[in-house]
Amino acid sequence: MYNQGECKKLVDKAIKNLSYNLEASNLVDPVRYILSIGGKRFRPVLTLMSCNLFSDRIDDAVIPALGVEIFHNFTLVHDDIMDQAPVRRNLPTVHSRWDLNQAVLSGDVMAFIANDCFLQAPVVHMPKVFRIFNKAAIEVCIGQQLDIDFEKAVIVSQDQYLRMIELKTAVLIAASVKIGAIIGGAGDKDSELLYEFGRNLGMAFQIQDDLLDIYGDSKIFGKMPGGDIIANKKTFLLVKAMEDASHDQLRQLQQLFSAKDTEPDKKIKMVTEIYDHLNIRMITEKLASDYIVTAFSFLDKVSVTDERKDEMVQIAKSLIGRIS
């Protein structure tokens, strides 16, 4: 069985050996850059580990796993443009280092490079794998649109928000796991169980990401603290705070997220104080933990031995301590 570190090395090697065959170096340089600046390779690692649940040979899953990582980074390039984010993983974002037009174009070509990776899946599995990826890719775009729409909305319900992050984040993680299982030879039932495992893991991942925006160490997680607050983004913390706030707290939150002249540091401090008063951090951590527990319940039902599941269990458990 491969462990998380070994799977990551396989993904990193595939990224290093990736041949672009594009004559315009200016198009390729930002692609190389975003793929080279780190990241845990969480999604492609899950693809390989899911394949490994059913097969000791995971070579056939490496290039499709690479496709998952390239597509994920494509979404980051475009998300950073829409969020006007200057930093990603403690380094300049693509549009900050180059310019807006270059970031859009290089992001576009990454989507098609990802497609080519999925077309290199084993022939017997390729149509199903490509359909799973394509469905997830469309859903990610829908989730991003909802995210944009929610920025303009005064009130977003908890259910609306959770559906948005399911589409924007969780479905790609779920698809990553399912694709690996299919290439490994899993049947339909196990593939669907692993999709639900990945979907719930993805929900926990994004909810914790919302939390890390405020309570995480920027040196560790590579993001400016309070970036979501400055950008007026709807996060689970804000949605839950607006739901639980008193009349005065709700009015203050609405004012802070509509005012354009509030100093960023002051805005972050005031919003965080309201979150702390409402115990939002603990509520958010509990919800993320509940999703992880649900994810394990689906993994338990997959028809392979507990020994083969051990590495998958470990990567899921690693999410629990992301904040400390």
N, C-alpha and C positions, 0 to 999 in steps of 0.2 A: 504493500500500500504506500502511496505517496503522501507525504505530509504537506502542510501549507507552504513551508519554505521551499520545498522541492518543486512544487507546482509553480510558485512565483518565479523561480529561477528559469523554468521552462518558458514561461510567458515573457520574461525579460530577454531571454535569448532570442525568442521569435521576433520580438520588437527590434532588437539590434540587427538581426539578419534580414529584416523586411526590405524587399526590393521594390522600389516605387515605379521605376521605368517611366518617369515623367521628365520631359526635356526642359521644363521650366523650374530651375532651382529655387526661385523666389516663392513658388507655390509649395514646394516640398519643405523648405527650411522651417516654417512655423509648425508643420506636422511633426517633423523630427523633434522640435523643441517641446511641444506639449506632451509628447509621448515619452520624453527623456527626463522630465523634471520630477519624477517620482510617483508616489501613489502606492497603495497597498495591493493593487491589482486584484481587488476583492472579487469582482465579477468573473474575470477569466479563471481565477483560482477555483471559484465555486464550480465553474464549468468542468474543469479537469477533475476535481474531487468527486463530482457527481458521476462522471464517466467511470472513475475508478471504483465506485461502489459496485459496479456490475462487471467490470473488466480490468484485468491487470495491464492491459495495453491501452494507453491513453494517447498514443501518438496521433491517431486520427482526429482527436479533439483539439489539438494544439492550435491549428490555424483558425478553426471556428471560434475558439476562445479568444484568439487575437482579434478577431472581428468584433467580438463583444467589447473588448477594451478600446479599440479604435472608435467604435460608435459612441461609447460612453464619453471619450475625450472630445469627440466632435460636439456632443451636446454641451460640454463644459465651455468650449470655445464660444459657442453662440450664447449660452447662458451668461457668461461673463460680459459679453457685449450688451445684452439686454439689461443686466444688473448694473452696468457701468462699474464693474469691479476692477480695481487696479492690480490686485495681488491674487495669485493662486499658488498654493503650496510654498509660500514665502518668496515667490519670484513674480516678476511682472507677468500679467496675463498677455495673451497673444496680441490683442488689439492695442495694449499699452506699449508693447515692445516694437510692434510693427505699426500698423494703422488699421482703421476700421474696415476698409475695403479688403485689405489683405487677409484679415481675420475671417471675414465672411467667406471669401473664396477658398481659402485653405481649409476652413471648416467644411465647406461643401464637398470638396474632393475626398475628405476623410469618410464621408458617408458612403461614397462609391467604392473606396478601398475596402471598407468593411463588408460591403456586398460581395466583393470578389473573394474575401476570406470565407464567407459562408458557402459560396459556390464550390469551394474546395473540400467540403464535407464529403464523407463516403457517398458514392452515388446512390446506394440503396436508401440512405437517410436524408440526402440533400433536399428534396422537395419539402419534406416535413420540417426540417430544421430551418429552411429559409422562410417558410410560412410563419413559423413561431417567431422568428426574429422580426419579420416584416410587420406582423401584428403588434409586437411590443414597440417597435419603432414608431408606428402611427400613434399608439396610445401615449408614448412619451411626449409626442408633439401636442396631443390633446391636453395632457397634463400641464405642459408649459403654457398653453393658451389659457387654461383655467387659472394658473398662477398669475398671469398678466391681468386677467379679468378681475381677480380678487384684489389686486392692488388698488383698483378704482372703487371697489365696493366698500360701503361704510361698515356693514356687518357681514361676516361669513360664519356659517354654522360649523360646529365641530364635524358633523357628518360630511358637509361639503368639503371641508379642508382635508379630511382623511381620504376622501375619494380622489382629490387632486394629487396628493402625494402617492397614492396607490398607482396612479397612472404615470406620474412624472418620474418616480423613483423605483417603486416596488416591482412593477411588471418587468422591468429589464433584468433585475436580479432574479426574479422568478423564471424568466425565459432562459437566463444563463444556466440555471440549474437543470431545467428541463432539457435543454439542448444537449448538455453533457450526458444526461441519463439516456437519451435516445441513441446517441452515438455509442454509448457503452453497451447497448442492447436491452435496455429496460423495456418492459411492457407498458401498455397504456395506463394501467392502474398505478403502477409505481411512478411513472412519469408525471401523472397528475398530482399524486401525493407530494412529490418533490417540488412541483410548481407551487403548491400551496405552502410548503415549507419555505421556499424562497420568497414568496410574496409577503408572508408574515415577517420574515427576517428583514425584508426590505422596508416594511413599515417601521419596524423598530429602529432600523438604521437611520431613516430620515428624521424620525422624531428625536432621536438622540442628536442628530446633526443640528436640528433647530436649537436644542439645548446648548450645544457646544458653541454656537454663535455668540452666546453671552457668557456662559460659565466655563468654557474650555480655555486651555492655555494656547494663545496664538502662536507661541514658539513651537508647540507640538503639532497643532492642527493646520497651521499655515494660512489662517484667515484672520483678517482684522476683527477684533472683538466688537460686537454690536453692529456688524455690517448690515444685517437684516433690518435692524431698527432704523438705521440711517436711510436705508433704501425704501422704508415704509412697506416692507414685505409682510404679508400675512404668514405667520408661523403658528405652530400649535400653541406656543406660549401666549401669543397675542390673542388668538381666537378663544382660548380657555379663560384668559384674564378678562376679556370683554364679557364673557358669559357669566363669570363669577363676581365681577366688579360691583361695587356700590354705585349709586347714581353719580356721586362726585368723582369716583375713580374712573368710571366710564367716560364721563365728560372730559376728564383730564387726558385720558388715553386718546380720545378722538381728536382733541386739540393738538396733542403732540404729534400725531400721525397725519395731521392735515397742515400744520404750520410749516412754512418754508424758511423761516428766519431763526429757528432754534439752533443754538450751537450744538454740533454733533455730540461732544462729550457730555454736555448738560442733558441732552435728550436721552442718551443711553442711561445715564445715572437715574433720571427721573422715572423712566420706564422700568428699569430694573428694580427700583425701590417698590413700585407697585406690584411687580411679580413676586418679590420677596414677601410682601405683606399678605398676598393671597396664596402663598405656599405653592406657587406654580411650578417651581423646580421639582418638588417631590411628586406632584401630580403627574408631571411629564415623565419623570423617571419610572413611575409605576406603570404608566401606559406602555412605555417601551418594553418594560419587563414582561407585561402581559402578552404582548405580541411575540416575544421570544419563547415564552412558555407554550403558546399556541403553535409556533413553528416546530418546536420539539415534539408536540403531539402528532403532527403529520409525519415527521421523520421516523418516529417510533413504529409507524404502521408500514413502512417500506420493507419489502420482503427480502432483505439481506440480513446477515448476522450483525449483532451489536458491535462485534470487533471491526467489521468493515465500515461501520458508521462512525467509529471513534473520531477520526480526523474531522469529519463534518460537524460532529458535536463540538469539538474544540474550537473551530472557527466561529461557530454560533455563540459559544460561551464568551469568546473574546470581545464580543460586542457589549456585553454586560458592563464591563469596566472601562468603557471608552472615556468616561468623563473624569475619572479620578487620575 
